[in-house]
Amino acid sequence: MEDTDTPIPRLFEQYCSALTEGDLPAAVEYAVQIDDTESRIDSLLSDFTTAVENDRRVLARTILGQIADAYERNAADFQARTQRAMAAVEEGSLTESEREELLAFARNAAQTDLTRSGFLVDAVNFFEGTQGGSNLVETASQVRRTERDIDEASETVSSVTSEASLTATPSILGSTAPEELTRGATVEVVATVGNVGDAESATLAVTVEAEDGLEPSRSSVEVGRLAGGDRTEVTVELTARRAGSHSATLALEADGSVVETVNKTFEVSERAQSVREAIAGDDSGELDATDIRTAITHWSNDAQVPGTGGKTVDTETLQRLVTEWVAANGGDTDA
């Protein structure tokens, strides 16, 4: 195997070999190791580029999933750093050069978010066959440069803002939820609420408003006061009542006044998918090794498969999917 920057390609090879040999316990172990591996985004992008250049599409899709997970995992810290930089600028206690540095960082942070989103869209287009590999490699190289630049700038920003003493600055630092669900299903929206300032916050609460097609389990969640730098997670349940595209708004309030809002959009389908359909894209589509790893992840965590109306992957289903993949792909470790 060629040199790699992360353990993912090696673990992927071992995982596929275990599947091919019918050794499900070993395949599960390697799949879990892939899920648990946390690598630097720059290193993941390097291995992703190599996989695309070598036409290792399934490996590339596996690494892309790790990149997306890393973005989600780091999102709250990235948002908190940006919000603290803007709060320091607004409080006006900086030198002119410090102020310009923080403003430049905020602009670059916004551009970084756009660059990351554009890369993920381009990657999806590549896997769907609507974009060539050479274009994606160039995009990945651009993203690597962007990530290096923002990492360097982050160190400077942290140094400047650590010297500041800021008033309370509550913010929604991120939110996660499945984007697709079935009518009648209930999903959890998890919002990370933080105080990126130094003083204690006012009493905080998160309120929820949803369109008619969605029904929240409650209209508000009390957060209380947050000390400087503290964070907490708020969970809200939404039940889909009607098929279609529907949105919900989470609003962060401080002493009853709205300080920030976040909108989430959900696509609600009328019919629940089968587990195989949800994992492979349709009931007749071919499974690849990444689909099997997704099934293993749901099975090992006893987690509901999105779009199935609450179904999980039981052992019998997992074994059937693995058998199907082995029969279709034999010893091909990038299928």
Secondary structure, DSSP 8 states (H G I E B T S, - for coil): ----SSSHHHHHHHHHHHHHTT-HHHHHHHHHHHHH----HHHHHHHHHHHHHTT-HHHHHHHHHHHHHHHHHHHHHHHHHHHHHHHHHHHT-S-HHHHHHHHHHHHHHHHHHHHHHHHHHHHHHHHTTSS-HHHHHHHHHHHHHHHHHHHHHHHHHHHHHHT------EEEEEEE--SEEETT-EEEEEEEEEE-SSS----EEEEEEE-TTEEES-SEEEEE---TT-EEEEEEEEEE-SSEEEEEEEEEEETTEEEEEEEEEEEEESS---HHHHHHSSTTS---HHHHHHHHHHHHHT-B-TTTTS-B--HHHHHHHHHHHHHHHTT-TT-
